[in-house]
Amino acid sequence: MRLSFLEPLYKQSGPFASVYLDTSRDSAVADPDAAIGLRWRHLRDALTSEGADRGTITAVADLVGSDMEVPGTHGQAVFTAHGHAALLDELPVPPARDTAHFGTLPDIMPLIAQHAPGIPYLAVRVRYGGRHSTDATGTVRVDAEAGVWPLTKVAPGYRLHEEIPAGDWPRAARVIGRELEGHARRIDCEAVVVAGDAWARGILVNRLPAPLRGHVTTVEGTGDAVPGRALLEQRLESLFRGRMAAHDRRLLDVFLAQRAHGAVTAEGLPAAVAALQRGQVRALLLNNHPESPLRLWVGPEPGQLALTEEELRSYGVQDVRRERADAALTRALVGTRAELVLVPEREARVHEGVGVLLRCPLPRGGQDAPVA
């Protein structure tokens, strides 16, 4: 996973307020705004107890519940610094529990976890409105969306909508296929999910450009269309559950292959810290343990992290703080443009939950070796 979406956050200095809360607006709650307000009051008290100032509290209060246009179940992540918004993001799934933290570094791992697996995809729904395939008066309605799962649940991507006379559908399907290929190329699409009427769906799939056809999965039915939510959301949920993005899978495979041969990998918190201090990390592989007690000492700069206060001070760093290890590691990754791979333990366990894929020595051409 590339962490460039966090760069604006780390361009600011702390301390940060980090707030995660359920901001669902669905039929299960009679007065969702009142429920959100009650949740925020509890979190406000938690921030105050951790030393948050009045400006910080006001800045968070102005942002909490501002996602009124997002329907259904979801959550919100709010980060502020020095009385100003630092980052605001919608969560595809409500947090397991509402939390608030005020500290030197933002509590960012719950947000990253909700960005995973980060699968770029195309969803296409084809509906035929005639009585049978030879009904020239019927129409074929096409809806398509290009997105990244699961973020598209709450932040819909590019949408296409076309209504085409049934008699023109075989020709029009080829044109639409070429348009879809362009959007797929822009997002580096790895899955094309096509649902709907079997006749119209079959014509479209058979006329898709070859690069797309190799990624197609067809599903039955058309799904309910919910404004503001992902097209074919429930079917995508079933299809992508437990799946890693192809890019992250390749990085994991490289790490496991190199580990098996004793090559350029490392495991454990000390090895990860040492590699990040030297800017040698290509990708950090993490078994996400939100309950982990591991802590690191950090300074003002991303590469200033250490296992002990004494080590960090020995480098001449005077302003030091003790923070969650995952928060310190994430800031260092963003600062060095390294990647993060969240690895389910069923896929691989790494020592202390942390594995490192080191940057390979540069070949003579001066470029990083490509991912296998």
C-alpha positions in Angstrom: 0.0 0.0 0.0 1.3 3.4 -1.0 0.9 6.0 1.8 0.9 9.2 -0.2 -2.6 10.0 1.0 -1.0 10.7 4.4 1.6 13.1 3.2 -0.6 16.2 3.9 -1.0 15.1 7.5 2.7 14.7 8.2 3.6 18.0 6.7 2.1 19.5 9.9 3.6 19.3 13.3 2.0 17.9 16.4 0.5 17.5 18.8 -2.5 15.9 17.0 -6.0 15.0 18.0 -7.1 11.7 16.4 -10.8 10.9 16.6 -12.6 7.8 15.2 -16.3 7.5 15.6 -19.4 5.9 14.1 -21.3 8.4 12.0 -23.8 6.0 10.5 -27.1 7.4 9.2 -29.3 4.4 8.6 -32.8 3.3 9.5 -31.5 1.4 12.6 -31.1 4.8 14.4 -34.2 7.0 15.0 -32.1 10.3 15.4 -28.6 9.7 14.0 -27.5 13.3 14.6 -28.3 13.0 18.3 -26.5 9.7 18.5 -23.4 11.2 16.8 -23.5 14.2 19.2 -23.6 11.9 22.2 -20.7 9.9 20.9 -18.7 13.1 20.3 -19.3 14.3 23.9 -17.7 11.2 25.3 -14.7 11.6 23.0 -14.4 15.3 23.8 -14.1 14.4 27.5 -11.4 11.9 26.6 -9.4 14.5 24.6 -9.7 17.0 27.4 -8.4 14.4 29.9 -5.3 13.9 27.7 -4.5 17.6 27.6 -6.1 18.8 24.4 -6.6 22.6 24.3 -9.8 24.5 23.6 -8.7 25.2 19.9 -8.2 21.5 19.3 -11.6 20.6 20.8 -13.3 23.3 18.7 -11.6 22.2 15.5 -12.7 18.5 16.0 -16.2 19.6 16.9 -16.6 21.5 13.7 -15.7 18.4 11.6 -17.5 15.6 13.5 -20.7 14.7 11.7 -19.9 16.8 8.6 -20.4 13.7 6.4 -24.2 14.1 6.2 -24.3 13.3 2.5 -22.9 9.8 3.1 -25.7 7.3 3.6 -25.8 4.0 5.4 -23.4 2.5 7.9 -19.9 4.1 8.0 -17.5 6.1 10.2 -15.4 9.2 10.3 -11.7 9.8 11.0 -10.8 13.3 12.1 -7.3 14.7 12.7 -6.5 18.2 13.8 -3.4 20.1 14.8 -3.0 23.5 16.4 -6.7 24.2 16.1 -6.9 23.4 12.4 -8.1 20.4 10.3 -5.1 18.2 9.4 -7.0 15.3 7.7 -10.6 14.2 7.3 -11.6 10.8 5.9 -14.7 8.7 5.7 -14.5 5.1 7.0 -16.1 2.4 4.9 -17.0 0.6 8.1 -17.8 2.1 11.6 -14.8 1.7 14.0 -15.1 -1.2 16.3 -15.3 1.4 19.1 -15.2 5.2 19.2 -11.7 6.4 20.2 -9.9 9.7 20.7 -6.2 10.4 21.3 -4.2 13.5 21.8 -0.4 13.1 21.3 2.8 13.9 19.5 1.9 11.6 16.6 -1.5 10.9 15.0 -3.1 7.5 15.8 -3.2 6.6 12.1 -3.2 2.8 11.9 -7.1 2.4 12.2 -7.4 4.6 9.2 -4.8 2.7 7.2 -6.5 -0.6 8.1 -9.8 0.7 6.6 -8.0 1.5 3.3 -7.0 -2.1 2.9 -7.0 -4.1 0.8 -7.1 -1.3 -1.7 -8.2 -3.3 -4.7 -8.7 -1.2 -7.9 -11.8 -2.5 -9.8 -14.5 -1.9 -12.3 -18.1 -2.7 -11.5 -20.6 -2.9 -14.4 -24.3 -3.5 -14.2 -26.2 -4.3 -17.4 -30.0 -4.3 -17.4 -32.2 -5.2 -20.4 -35.7 -3.7 -20.6 -37.3 -5.7 -23.4 -39.3 -8.9 -23.4 -36.6 -11.0 -25.2 -33.4 -10.4 -27.1 -35.0 -9.7 -30.4 -37.3 -7.0 -29.0 -36.0 -3.9 -30.9 -38.1 -1.6 -28.8 -36.4 -2.5 -25.6 -33.4 -0.7 -24.1 -30.2 -1.8 -22.4 -29.2 0.3 -19.4 -25.5 0.3 -18.4 -24.1 1.6 -15.1 -20.4 1.3 -14.4 -18.1 2.5 -11.7 -14.3 2.6 -11.4 -13.1 2.6 -7.8 -10.8 1.3 -5.2 -12.2 -1.2 -2.7 -13.4 -0.6 0.0 -13.1 3.2 -0.1 -15.7 3.4 -2.9 -18.3 2.3 -0.3 -18.3 5.9 1.0 -16.5 7.8 -1.8 -17.9 6.7 -5.1 -15.6 6.8 -8.0 -16.1 7.6 -11.7 -19.6 6.7 -12.9 -20.8 5.9 -16.4 -24.5 5.6 -17.3 -25.9 4.8 -20.8 -29.3 3.9 -22.2 -29.1 2.2 -25.6 -31.8 0.7 -27.9 -31.5 -3.0 -27.8 -31.0 -3.2 -31.5 -27.9 -1.1 -31.2 -26.5 -2.9 -28.2 -24.0 -5.3 -30.0 -22.3 -2.3 -31.7 -22.5 0.0 -28.7 -21.1 -2.6 -26.4 -17.8 -2.5 -28.2 -17.6 1.3 -27.8 -18.5 1.1 -24.1 -15.9 -1.6 -23.7 -13.1 0.7 -25.1 -14.2 3.5 -22.7 -14.1 1.1 -19.8 -10.7 0.0 -20.8 -9.4 3.6 -20.6 -10.7 4.0 -17.0 -9.3 0.6 -16.0 -5.9 1.5 -17.3 -5.9 4.7 -15.3 -6.5 2.9 -12.0 -4.4 -0.2 -12.8 -7.6 -2.3 -12.5 -7.2 -5.8 -11.3 -10.9 -7.0 -11.2 -13.8 -6.4 -13.5 -17.2 -7.4 -12.0 -20.1 -7.6 -14.4 -23.7 -8.2 -13.2 -27.1 -8.1 -14.8 -29.2 -9.7 -17.6 -27.4 -12.7 -19.0 -28.0 -11.8 -22.7 -26.9 -8.2 -22.5 -24.1 -9.0 -20.1 -22.7 -11.7 -22.4 -22.6 -9.4 -25.4 -20.7 -6.8 -23.4 -18.2 -9.3 -21.9 -17.5 -10.8 -25.4 -16.8 -7.3 -26.8 -14.5 -6.1 -24.0 -10.9 -5.5 -25.1 -8.8 -8.6 -24.4 -6.9 -6.9 -21.4 -10.2 -6.5 -19.6 -11.7 -9.9 -20.4 -8.9 -11.6 -18.5 -10.0 -9.9 -15.3 -13.8 -10.5 -15.6 -16.0 -12.1 -13.0 -19.7 -12.3 -13.7 -22.3 -12.3 -10.9 -26.0 -12.9 -10.9 -28.6 -10.3 -10.3 -28.3 -6.5 -10.5 -28.1 -5.5 -6.9 -29.9 -2.6 -5.2 -28.7 0.9 -6.2 -28.1 3.1 -3.2 -27.2 6.7 -4.0 -23.9 7.6 -2.6 -22.7 4.0 -2.1 -20.6 1.7 -4.3 -22.3 0.1 -7.3 -22.8 -3.7 -6.6 -21.6 -3.1 -3.0 -22.9 -6.4 -1.5 -21.5 -8.5 -4.4 -18.1 -6.8 -4.2 -18.1 -7.4 -0.4 -18.5 -11.1 -1.0 -16.0 -11.2 -3.8 -13.2 -9.3 -2.1 -13.5 -10.6 1.4 -10.1 -11.9 2.6 -8.3 -10.9 -0.6 -5.1 -8.9 -0.7 -4.5 -6.4 -3.5 -2.3 -7.8 -6.2 0.5 -5.2 -5.6 0.7 -6.0 -1.9 0.6 -9.8 -2.7 3.6 -9.4 -5.0 5.5 -7.6 -2.2 4.6 -10.3 0.3 5.7 -13.0 -2.1 9.0 -11.3 -2.7 9.5 -11.0 1.1 8.7 -14.7 1.7 10.9 -15.9 -1.1 13.8 -13.8 0.1 13.3 -14.9 3.7 13.3 -18.5 2.6 16.7 -17.9 0.9 18.2 -15.7 3.7 18.3 -12.7 1.4 17.6 -9.0 2.0 14.8 -9.2 4.5 14.6 -8.5 8.3 12.1 -9.2 11.0 11.3 -7.7 14.4 11.1 -4.2 15.7 14.8 -3.6 16.2 15.5 -4.6 12.6 12.7 -2.4 11.3 13.9 0.6 13.3 17.5 0.2 12.1 16.4 0.0 8.5 14.1 3.0 8.7 16.9 5.1 10.4 19.1 4.4 7.3 16.3 4.8 4.8 16.7 1.2 3.5 13.1 0.1 3.7 11.3 -0.7 0.5 8.2 -2.1 2.2 7.2 -2.8 5.8 5.0 -5.8 6.3 2.8 -5.6 9.4 0.6 -8.1 11.2 -1.8 -5.4 12.5 -2.2 -5.8 16.3 -4.2 -2.8 17.6 -3.7 -4.0 21.1 0.1 -4.2 20.8 2.0 -2.6 23.8 5.1 -1.9 21.7 6.4 1.6 22.0 9.2 3.6 20.4 11.0 6.8 21.1 10.6 9.5 18.5 12.0 13.0 17.7 10.5 15.8 15.5 11.7 14.3 12.1 10.3 11.1 10.5 13.6 9.2 10.6 14.2 10.1 14.3 13.0 6.9 16.0 14.7 4.5 18.4 14.1 1.7 20.8 15.4 3.7 23.8 15.5 7.3 24.9 19.3 7.0 25.3 19.8 5.9 21.8 17.8 8.7 20.3 19.5 11.3 22.4 22.9 9.9 21.4 22.1 11.0 17.9 21.7 14.6 19.1 17.9 14.6 19.3 16.8 16.7 22.3 13.0 16.8 21.9 12.0 13.1 22.4 8.7 11.5 23.1 7.5 7.9 23.6 4.7 6.8 21.2 3.0 3.7 19.9 5.3 1.7 17.6 2.8 1.6 14.7 2.4 5.4 14.8 6.2 5.9 14.8 6.8 3.4 12.0 4.0 4.9 9.8 5.5 8.4 10.0 8.9 7.0 9.1 7.4 5.1 6.1 5.7 8.2 4.8 8.8 10.3 5.3 10.9 7.9 3.3 8.3 7.1 0.6 8.3 3.4 1.6 5.3 1.2 1.4 3.2 -0.6 4.0 1.7 -4.1 3.5 -0.9 -5.2 6.1 -0.5 -9.0 6.2 -3.2 -11.2 7.7 -1.7 -13.7 10.0 -3.3 -16.5 8.0 -1.0 -15.4 5.1 2.2 -15.0 7.1 3.4 -14.4 10.6 6.4 -12.1 11.1 8.5 -11.8 14.3 7.0 -9.1 16.6 4.4 -8.5 13.9 7.0 -6.6 11.8 8.8 -7.6 8.6 11.0 -5.5 6.4 11.6 -5.9 2.7 14.8 -3.9 2.2 15.6 -1.8 -0.8 17.7 -3.9 -3.3 21.1 -2.5 -4.3 20.7 -0.3 -7.3 21.7 -1.9 -10.7 24.1 0.0 -12.9 21.2 1.8 -14.6 20.4 3.5 -11.3 16.9 2.2 -11.0 15.3 0.1 -8.3 14.9 -3.5 -9.3 11.2 -4.2 -10.3 8.9 -6.2 -8.2 8.7 -9.8 -9.4 
